[in-house]
Amino acid sequence: MGIGDDMKHKAEELKGKAKEGVGKATDDKSLESEGHMDQAKGKGKQAVDDVKDAFTDK
């Protein structure tokens, strides 16, 4: 996949880390959970792109 996709997925992961941090600081469990989900989505998309790249590099 492209570098732009990698950056988008990493940005989503970082956004999740920020939400998690704010959720912890404000004792907002919902925001903290949302942050965890954003991180997981970003990491999952990165993993899918890595698999796609492995098959298209040949």
mmCIF file of the N, C-alpha and C atoms, coordinates in Angstrom:
data_MODEL
# 
_entry.id   MODEL 
# 
loop_
_atom_site.group_PDB 
_atom_site.id 
_atom_site.type_symbol 
_atom_site.label_atom_id 
_atom_site.label_alt_id 
_atom_site.label_comp_id 
_atom_site.label_asym_id 
_atom_site.label_entity_id 
_atom_site.label_seq_id 
_atom_site.pdbx_PDB_ins_code 
_atom_site.Cartn_x 
_atom_site.Cartn_y 
_atom_site.Cartn_z 
_atom_site.occupancy 
_atom_site.B_iso_or_equiv 
_atom_site.pdbx_formal_charge 
_atom_site.auth_seq_id 
_atom_site.auth_comp_id 
_atom_site.auth_asym_id 
_atom_site.auth_atom_id 
_atom_site.pdbx_PDB_model_num 
ATOM 1   N N  . MET A 1 1  ? 0.842   -1.171  0.000  1.00 0.00 ? 1  MET A N  1 
ATOM 2   C CA . MET A 1 1  ? 0.000   0.000   0.000  1.00 0.00 ? 1  MET A CA 1 
ATOM 3   C C  . MET A 1 1  ? 0.890   1.237   0.000  1.00 0.00 ? 1  MET A C  1 
ATOM 4   N N  . GLY A 1 2  ? 0.261   2.359   -0.109 1.00 0.00 ? 2  GLY A N  1 
ATOM 5   C CA . GLY A 1 2  ? 1.026   3.588   -0.217 1.00 0.00 ? 2  GLY A CA 1 
ATOM 6   C C  . GLY A 1 2  ? 1.429   4.155   1.129  1.00 0.00 ? 2  GLY A C  1 
ATOM 7   N N  . ILE A 1 3  ? 2.360   5.049   1.039  1.00 0.00 ? 3  ILE A N  1 
ATOM 8   C CA . ILE A 1 3  ? 2.846   5.712   2.253  1.00 0.00 ? 3  ILE A CA 1 
ATOM 9   C C  . ILE A 1 3  ? 1.720   6.516   2.894  1.00 0.00 ? 3  ILE A C  1 
ATOM 10  N N  . GLY A 1 4  ? 0.844   7.087   2.070  1.00 0.00 ? 4  GLY A N  1 
ATOM 11  C CA . GLY A 1 4  ? -0.284  7.855   2.597  1.00 0.00 ? 4  GLY A CA 1 
ATOM 12  C C  . GLY A 1 4  ? -1.193  7.012   3.461  1.00 0.00 ? 4  GLY A C  1 
ATOM 13  N N  . ASP A 1 5  ? -1.439  5.765   3.021  1.00 0.00 ? 5  ASP A N  1 
ATOM 14  C CA . ASP A 1 5  ? -2.265  4.866   3.826  1.00 0.00 ? 5  ASP A CA 1 
ATOM 15  C C  . ASP A 1 5  ? -1.585  4.552   5.151  1.00 0.00 ? 5  ASP A C  1 
ATOM 16  N N  . ASP A 1 6  ? -0.276  4.296   5.097  1.00 0.00 ? 6  ASP A N  1 
ATOM 17  C CA . ASP A 1 6  ? 0.467   4.012   6.327  1.00 0.00 ? 6  ASP A CA 1 
ATOM 18  C C  . ASP A 1 6  ? 0.357   5.172   7.308  1.00 0.00 ? 6  ASP A C  1 
ATOM 19  N N  . MET A 1 7  ? 0.465   6.379   6.781  1.00 0.00 ? 7  MET A N  1 
ATOM 20  C CA . MET A 1 7  ? 0.387   7.557   7.640  1.00 0.00 ? 7  MET A CA 1 
ATOM 21  C C  . MET A 1 7  ? -1.007  7.718   8.235  1.00 0.00 ? 7  MET A C  1 
ATOM 22  N N  . LYS A 1 8  ? -2.037  7.442   7.433  1.00 0.00 ? 8  LYS A N  1 
ATOM 23  C CA . LYS A 1 8  ? -3.412  7.553   7.939  1.00 0.00 ? 8  LYS A CA 1 
ATOM 24  C C  . LYS A 1 8  ? -3.646  6.560   9.071  1.00 0.00 ? 8  LYS A C  1 
ATOM 25  N N  . HIS A 1 9  ? -3.170  5.332   8.870  1.00 0.00 ? 9  HIS A N  1 
ATOM 26  C CA . HIS A 1 9  ? -3.390  4.305   9.886  1.00 0.00 ? 9  HIS A CA 1 
ATOM 27  C C  . HIS A 1 9  ? -2.607  4.608   11.167 1.00 0.00 ? 9  HIS A C  1 
ATOM 28  N N  . LYS A 1 10 ? -1.394  5.109   11.014 1.00 0.00 ? 10 LYS A N  1 
ATOM 29  C CA . LYS A 1 10 ? -0.598  5.477   12.182 1.00 0.00 ? 10 LYS A CA 1 
ATOM 30  C C  . LYS A 1 10 ? -1.242  6.664   12.901 1.00 0.00 ? 10 LYS A C  1 
ATOM 31  N N  . ALA A 1 11 ? -1.794  7.607   12.129 1.00 0.00 ? 11 ALA A N  1 
ATOM 32  C CA . ALA A 1 11 ? -2.462  8.759   12.730 1.00 0.00 ? 11 ALA A CA 1 
ATOM 33  C C  . ALA A 1 11 ? -3.683  8.311   13.533 1.00 0.00 ? 11 ALA A C  1 
ATOM 34  N N  . GLU A 1 12 ? -4.409  7.325   13.001 1.00 0.00 ? 12 GLU A N  1 
ATOM 35  C CA . GLU A 1 12 ? -5.575  6.803   13.721 1.00 0.00 ? 12 GLU A CA 1 
ATOM 36  C C  . GLU A 1 12 ? -5.138  6.163   15.040 1.00 0.00 ? 12 GLU A C  1 
ATOM 37  N N  . GLU A 1 13 ? -4.020  5.440   14.985 1.00 0.00 ? 13 GLU A N  1 
ATOM 38  C CA . GLU A 1 13 ? -3.496  4.824   16.201 1.00 0.00 ? 13 GLU A CA 1 
ATOM 39  C C  . GLU A 1 13 ? -3.079  5.889   17.221 1.00 0.00 ? 13 GLU A C  1 
ATOM 40  N N  . LEU A 1 14 ? -2.412  6.923   16.764 1.00 0.00 ? 14 LEU A N  1 
ATOM 41  C CA . LEU A 1 14 ? -1.979  7.993   17.667 1.00 0.00 ? 14 LEU A CA 1 
ATOM 42  C C  . LEU A 1 14 ? -3.162  8.766   18.238 1.00 0.00 ? 14 LEU A C  1 
ATOM 43  N N  . LYS A 1 15 ? -4.191  8.959   17.421 1.00 0.00 ? 15 LYS A N  1 
ATOM 44  C CA . LYS A 1 15 ? -5.412  9.616   17.903 1.00 0.00 ? 15 LYS A CA 1 
ATOM 45  C C  . LYS A 1 15 ? -6.021  8.784   19.032 1.00 0.00 ? 15 LYS A C  1 
ATOM 46  N N  . GLY A 1 16 ? -5.987  7.470   18.864 1.00 0.00 ? 16 GLY A N  1 
ATOM 47  C CA . GLY A 1 16 ? -6.505  6.581   19.897 1.00 0.00 ? 16 GLY A CA 1 
ATOM 48  C C  . GLY A 1 16 ? -5.715  6.682   21.190 1.00 0.00 ? 16 GLY A C  1 
ATOM 49  N N  . LYS A 1 17 ? -4.391  6.786   21.059 1.00 0.00 ? 17 LYS A N  1 
ATOM 50  C CA . LYS A 1 17 ? -3.559  6.933   22.258 1.00 0.00 ? 17 LYS A CA 1 
ATOM 51  C C  . LYS A 1 17 ? -3.893  8.228   22.990 1.00 0.00 ? 17 LYS A C  1 
ATOM 52  N N  . ALA A 1 18 ? -4.130  9.278   22.214 1.00 0.00 ? 18 ALA A N  1 
ATOM 53  C CA . ALA A 1 18 ? -4.475  10.566  22.829 1.00 0.00 ? 18 ALA A CA 1 
ATOM 54  C C  . ALA A 1 18 ? -5.820  10.463  23.540 1.00 0.00 ? 18 ALA A C  1 
ATOM 55  N N  . LYS A 1 19 ? -6.806  9.852   22.888 1.00 0.00 ? 19 LYS A N  1 
ATOM 56  C CA . LYS A 1 19 ? -8.126  9.693   23.514 1.00 0.00 ? 19 LYS A CA 1 
ATOM 57  C C  . LYS A 1 19 ? -8.016  8.867   24.782 1.00 0.00 ? 19 LYS A C  1 
ATOM 58  N N  . GLU A 1 20 ? -7.220  7.803   24.717 1.00 0.00 ? 20 GLU A N  1 
ATOM 59  C CA . GLU A 1 20 ? -7.044  6.963   25.897 1.00 0.00 ? 20 GLU A CA 1 
ATOM 60  C C  . GLU A 1 20 ? -6.438  7.776   27.042 1.00 0.00 ? 20 GLU A C  1 
ATOM 61  N N  . GLY A 1 21 ? -5.431  8.574   26.727 1.00 0.00 ? 21 GLY A N  1 
ATOM 62  C CA . GLY A 1 21 ? -4.786  9.394   27.753 1.00 0.00 ? 21 GLY A CA 1 
ATOM 63  C C  . GLY A 1 21 ? -5.728  10.407  28.372 1.00 0.00 ? 21 GLY A C  1 
ATOM 64  N N  . VAL A 1 22 ? -6.515  11.067  27.541 1.00 0.00 ? 22 VAL A N  1 
ATOM 65  C CA . VAL A 1 22 ? -7.481  12.039  28.056 1.00 0.00 ? 22 VAL A CA 1 
ATOM 66  C C  . VAL A 1 22 ? -8.544  11.326  28.889 1.00 0.00 ? 22 VAL A C  1 
ATOM 67  N N  . GLY A 1 23 ? -8.978  10.161  28.418 1.00 0.00 ? 23 GLY A N  1 
ATOM 68  C CA . GLY A 1 23 ? -9.966  9.386   29.168 1.00 0.00 ? 23 GLY A CA 1 
ATOM 69  C C  . GLY A 1 23 ? -9.461  8.985   30.541 1.00 0.00 ? 23 GLY A C  1 
ATOM 70  N N  . LYS A 1 24 ? -8.189  8.564   30.599 1.00 0.00 ? 24 LYS A N  1 
ATOM 71  C CA . LYS A 1 24 ? -7.609  8.199   31.890 1.00 0.00 ? 24 LYS A CA 1 
ATOM 72  C C  . LYS A 1 24 ? -7.492  9.421   32.801 1.00 0.00 ? 24 LYS A C  1 
ATOM 73  N N  . ALA A 1 25 ? -7.054  10.538  32.223 1.00 0.00 ? 25 ALA A N  1 
ATOM 74  C CA . ALA A 1 25 ? -6.844  11.755  33.019 1.00 0.00 ? 25 ALA A CA 1 
ATOM 75  C C  . ALA A 1 25 ? -8.149  12.309  33.573 1.00 0.00 ? 25 ALA A C  1 
ATOM 76  N N  . THR A 1 26 ? -9.235  12.143  32.815 1.00 0.00 ? 26 THR A N  1 
ATOM 77  C CA . THR A 1 26 ? -10.519 12.686  33.240 1.00 0.00 ? 26 THR A CA 1 
ATOM 78  C C  . THR A 1 26 ? -11.436 11.617  33.844 1.00 0.00 ? 26 THR A C  1 
ATOM 79  N N  . ASP A 1 27 ? -10.912 10.416  33.977 1.00 0.00 ? 27 ASP A N  1 
ATOM 80  C CA . ASP A 1 27 ? -11.673 9.275   34.506 1.00 0.00 ? 27 ASP A CA 1 
ATOM 81  C C  . ASP A 1 27 ? -12.934 9.017   33.678 1.00 0.00 ? 27 ASP A C  1 
ATOM 82  N N  . ASP A 1 28 ? -12.784 9.163   32.358 1.00 0.00 ? 28 ASP A N  1 
ATOM 83  C CA . ASP A 1 28 ? -13.883 8.923   31.412 1.00 0.00 ? 28 ASP A CA 1 
ATOM 84  C C  . ASP A 1 28 ? -13.636 7.571   30.741 1.00 0.00 ? 28 ASP A C  1 
ATOM 85  N N  . LYS A 1 29 ? -14.251 6.540   31.289 1.00 0.00 ? 29 LYS A N  1 
ATOM 86  C CA . LYS A 1 29 ? -14.036 5.172   30.799 1.00 0.00 ? 29 LYS A CA 1 
ATOM 87  C C  . LYS A 1 29 ? -14.495 5.006   29.356 1.00 0.00 ? 29 LYS A C  1 
ATOM 88  N N  . SER A 1 30 ? -15.523 5.715   28.956 1.00 0.00 ? 30 SER A N  1 
ATOM 89  C CA . SER A 1 30 ? -16.027 5.624   27.585 1.00 0.00 ? 30 SER A CA 1 
ATOM 90  C C  . SER A 1 30 ? -14.990 6.154   26.590 1.00 0.00 ? 30 SER A C  1 
ATOM 91  N N  . LEU A 1 31 ? -14.413 7.295   26.892 1.00 0.00 ? 31 LEU A N  1 
ATOM 92  C CA . LEU A 1 31 ? -13.402 7.882   26.018 1.00 0.00 ? 31 LEU A CA 1 
ATOM 93  C C  . LEU A 1 31 ? -12.144 7.009   25.998 1.00 0.00 ? 31 LEU A C  1 
ATOM 94  N N  . GLU A 1 32 ? -11.804 6.461   27.143 1.00 0.00 ? 32 GLU A N  1 
ATOM 95  C CA . GLU A 1 32 ? -10.646 5.569   27.230 1.00 0.00 ? 32 GLU A CA 1 
ATOM 96  C C  . GLU A 1 32 ? -10.860 4.331   26.348 1.00 0.00 ? 32 GLU A C  1 
ATOM 97  N N  . SER A 1 33 ? -12.048 3.757   26.410 1.00 0.00 ? 33 SER A N  1 
ATOM 98  C CA . SER A 1 33 ? -12.370 2.596   25.580 1.00 0.00 ? 33 SER A CA 1 
ATOM 99  C C  . SER A 1 33 ? -12.364 2.943   24.099 1.00 0.00 ? 33 SER A C  1 
ATOM 100 N N  . GLU A 1 34 ? -12.886 4.113   23.773 1.00 0.00 ? 34 GLU A N  1 
ATOM 101 C CA . GLU A 1 34 ? -12.893 4.566   22.387 1.00 0.00 ? 34 GLU A CA 1 
ATOM 102 C C  . GLU A 1 34 ? -11.449 4.701   21.874 1.00 0.00 ? 34 GLU A C  1 
ATOM 103 N N  . GLY A 1 35 ? -10.581 5.169   22.735 1.00 0.00 ? 35 GLY A N  1 
ATOM 104 C CA . GLY A 1 35 ? -9.167  5.281   22.381 1.00 0.00 ? 35 GLY A CA 1 
ATOM 105 C C  . GLY A 1 35 ? -8.549  3.929   22.097 1.00 0.00 ? 35 GLY A C  1 
ATOM 106 N N  . HIS A 1 36 ? -8.891  2.948   22.926 1.00 0.00 ? 36 HIS A N  1 
ATOM 107 C CA . HIS A 1 36 ? -8.396  1.583   22.698 1.00 0.00 ? 36 HIS A CA 1 
ATOM 108 C C  . HIS A 1 36 ? -8.885  1.052   21.350 1.00 0.00 ? 36 HIS A C  1 
ATOM 109 N N  . MET A 1 37 ? -10.140 1.324   21.039 1.00 0.00 ? 37 MET A N  1 
ATOM 110 C CA . MET A 1 37 ? -10.704 0.845   19.771 1.00 0.00 ? 37 MET A CA 1 
ATOM 111 C C  . MET A 1 37 ? -10.020 1.515   18.584 1.00 0.00 ? 37 MET A C  1 
ATOM 112 N N  . ASP A 1 38 ? -9.771  2.810   18.666 1.00 0.00 ? 38 ASP A N  1 
ATOM 113 C CA . ASP A 1 38 ? -9.090  3.518   17.583 1.00 0.00 ? 38 ASP A CA 1 
ATOM 114 C C  . ASP A 1 38 ? -7.687  2.947   17.363 1.00 0.00 ? 38 ASP A C  1 
ATOM 115 N N  . GLN A 1 39 ? -7.001  2.654   18.454 1.00 0.00 ? 39 GLN A N  1 
ATOM 116 C CA . GLN A 1 39 ? -5.665  2.073   18.342 1.00 0.00 ? 39 GLN A CA 1 
ATOM 117 C C  . GLN A 1 39 ? -5.726  0.704   17.662 1.00 0.00 ? 39 GLN A C  1 
ATOM 118 N N  . ALA A 1 40 ? -6.683  -0.104  18.070 1.00 0.00 ? 40 ALA A N  1 
ATOM 119 C CA . ALA A 1 40 ? -6.819  -1.443  17.501 1.00 0.00 ? 40 ALA A CA 1 
ATOM 120 C C  . ALA A 1 40 ? -7.162  -1.370  16.010 1.00 0.00 ? 40 ALA A C  1 
ATOM 121 N N  . LYS A 1 41 ? -8.039  -0.438  15.638 1.00 0.00 ? 41 LYS A N  1 
ATOM 122 C CA . LYS A 1 41 ? -8.396  -0.284  14.225 1.00 0.00 ? 41 LYS A CA 1 
ATOM 123 C C  . LYS A 1 41 ? -7.178  0.128   13.407 1.00 0.00 ? 41 LYS A C  1 
ATOM 124 N N  . GLY A 1 42 ? -6.415  1.073   13.909 1.00 0.00 ? 42 GLY A N  1 
ATOM 125 C CA . GLY A 1 42 ? -5.228  1.532   13.195 1.00 0.00 ? 42 GLY A CA 1 
ATOM 126 C C  . GLY A 1 42 ? -4.208  0.426   13.025 1.00 0.00 ? 42 GLY A C  1 
ATOM 127 N N  . LYS A 1 43 ? -3.975  -0.340  14.088 1.00 0.00 ? 43 LYS A N  1 
ATOM 128 C CA . LYS A 1 43 ? -3.021  -1.454  14.020 1.00 0.00 ? 43 LYS A CA 1 
ATOM 129 C C  . LYS A 1 43 ? -3.526  -2.544  13.089 1.00 0.00 ? 43 LYS A C  1 
ATOM 130 N N  . GLY A 1 44 ? -4.826  -2.802  13.119 1.00 0.00 ? 44 GLY A N  1 
ATOM 131 C CA . GLY A 1 44 ? -5.410  -3.818  12.242 1.00 0.00 ? 44 GLY A CA 1 
ATOM 132 C C  . GLY A 1 44 ? -5.277  -3.446  10.777 1.00 0.00 ? 44 GLY A C  1 
ATOM 133 N N  . LYS A 1 45 ? -5.530  -2.191  10.474 1.00 0.00 ? 45 LYS A N  1 
ATOM 134 C CA . LYS A 1 45 ? -5.405  -1.727  9.087  1.00 0.00 ? 45 LYS A CA 1 
ATOM 135 C C  . LYS A 1 45 ? -3.953  -1.795  8.627  1.00 0.00 ? 45 LYS A C  1 
ATOM 136 N N  . GLN A 1 46 ? -3.028  -1.493  9.526  1.00 0.00 ? 46 GLN A N  1 
ATOM 137 C CA . GLN A 1 46 ? -1.611  -1.589  9.182  1.00 0.00 ? 46 GLN A CA 1 
ATOM 138 C C  . GLN A 1 46 ? -1.236  -3.040  8.886  1.00 0.00 ? 46 GLN A C  1 
ATOM 139 N N  . ALA A 1 47 ? -1.756  -3.968  9.684  1.00 0.00 ? 47 ALA A N  1 
ATOM 140 C CA . ALA A 1 47 ? -1.467  -5.387  9.484  1.00 0.00 ? 47 ALA A CA 1 
ATOM 141 C C  . ALA A 1 47 ? -2.022  -5.872  8.149  1.00 0.00 ? 47 ALA A C  1 
ATOM 142 N N  . VAL A 1 48 ? -3.230  -5.458  7.803  1.00 0.00 ? 48 VAL A N  1 
ATOM 143 C CA . VAL A 1 48 ? -3.827  -5.850  6.526  1.00 0.00 ? 48 VAL A CA 1 
ATOM 144 C C  . VAL A 1 48 ? -2.982  -5.311  5.376  1.00 0.00 ? 48 VAL A C  1 
ATOM 145 N N  . ASP A 1 49 ? -2.549  -4.078  5.491  1.00 0.00 ? 49 ASP A N  1 
ATOM 146 C CA . ASP A 1 49 ? -1.706  -3.497  4.441  1.00 0.00 ? 49 ASP A CA 1 
ATOM 147 C C  . ASP A 1 49 ? -0.383  -4.262  4.319  1.00 0.00 ? 49 ASP A C  1 
ATOM 148 N N  . ASP A 1 50 ? 0.190   -4.681  5.442  1.00 0.00 ? 50 ASP A N  1 
ATOM 149 C CA . ASP A 1 50 ? 1.441   -5.437  5.402  1.00 0.00 ? 50 ASP A CA 1 
ATOM 150 C C  . ASP A 1 50 ? 1.252   -6.757  4.668  1.00 0.00 ? 50 ASP A C  1 
ATOM 151 N N  . VAL A 1 51 ? 0.124   -7.430  4.905  1.00 0.00 ? 51 VAL A N  1 
ATOM 152 C CA . VAL A 1 51 ? -0.153  -8.688  4.219  1.00 0.00 ? 51 VAL A CA 1 
ATOM 153 C C  . VAL A 1 51 ? -0.334  -8.437  2.727  1.00 0.00 ? 51 VAL A C  1 
ATOM 154 N N  . LYS A 1 52 ? -1.079  -7.403  2.388  1.00 0.00 ? 52 LYS A N  1 
ATOM 155 C CA . LYS A 1 52 ? -1.273  -7.063  0.972  1.00 0.00 ? 52 LYS A CA 1 
ATOM 156 C C  . LYS A 1 52 ? 0.067   -6.781  0.304  1.00 0.00 ? 52 LYS A C  1 
ATOM 157 N N  . ASP A 1 53 ? 0.925   -6.045  0.993  1.00 0.00 ? 53 ASP A N  1 
ATOM 158 C CA . ASP A 1 53 ? 2.242   -5.722  0.443  1.00 0.00 ? 53 ASP A CA 1 
ATOM 159 C C  . ASP A 1 53 ? 3.084   -6.977  0.228  1.00 0.00 ? 53 ASP A C  1 
ATOM 160 N N  . ALA A 1 54 ? 2.965   -7.916  1.133  1.00 0.00 ? 54 ALA A N  1 
ATOM 161 C CA . ALA A 1 54 ? 3.744   -9.156  1.015  1.00 0.00 ? 54 ALA A CA 1 
ATOM 162 C C  . ALA A 1 54 ? 3.372   -9.921  -0.253 1.00 0.00 ? 54 ALA A C  1 
ATOM 163 N N  . PHE A 1 55 ? 2.099   -9.859  -0.647 1.00 0.00 ? 55 PHE A N  1 
ATOM 164 C CA . PHE A 1 55 ? 1.660   -10.580 -1.826 1.00 0.00 ? 55 PHE A CA 1 
ATOM 165 C C  . PHE A 1 55 ? 1.877   -9.803  -3.119 1.00 0.00 ? 55 PHE A C  1 
ATOM 166 N N  . THR A 1 56 ? 1.950   -8.493  -3.048 1.00 0.00 ? 56 THR A N  1 
ATOM 167 C CA . THR A 1 56 ? 2.113   -7.701  -4.261 1.00 0.00 ? 56 THR A CA 1 
ATOM 168 C C  . THR A 1 56 ? 3.564   -7.384  -4.573 1.00 0.00 ? 56 THR A C  1 
ATOM 169 N N  . ASP A 1 57 ? 4.484   -7.639  -3.644 1.00 0.00 ? 57 ASP A N  1 
ATOM 170 C CA . ASP A 1 57 ? 5.899   -7.355  -3.872 1.00 0.00 ? 57 ASP A CA 1 
ATOM 171 C C  . ASP A 1 57 ? 6.571   -8.402  -4.752 1.00 0.00 ? 57 ASP A C  1 
ATOM 172 N N  . LYS A 1 58 ? 5.886   -9.476  -5.065 1.00 0.00 ? 58 LYS A N  1 
ATOM 173 C CA . LYS A 1 58 ? 6.502   -10.560 -5.849 1.00 0.00 ? 58 LYS A CA 1 
ATOM 174 C C  . LYS A 1 58 ? 6.397   -10.314 -7.309 1.00 0.00 ? 58 LYS A C  1 
# 
